[in-house]
């Protein structure tokens, strides 16, 4: 699984940088300032969690075990849920009730699982 987390983290990083470029160069003047700030917040969360996914892959390969894999899954689902719903609202005005909070909780759970994987005895 560790290679999957690295690959998905790389994909999240790539798409996050592309979205950041779009937010910087393609969206100003086309979106209200509040919507543009929303997109930028989604980009920031996506990029931080892309790095977390790569870390999960590196850690799971070494000593992280199943908890690191669960953290990776939580990060992926959190990125899709939180960032996806933030982008939907900021870019298209589409509200996805409860998706952002669930995605945010999944991101937090990912961090908790990653931390626990460091404290858990070696396999």
Secondary structure, 3 states (H helix, E strand, C coil): CHHHHHHHHHHHHHHHHHHHHHHHHCCECCECHHHHHHHHHHHHHHHHHHHHHHHHHHHHHHHHHHHHHHHHHHHHHHHHHHHHHHHHHHHHCCCCCCHHHHHHHHHHHHHHHHHHHHHCCCC
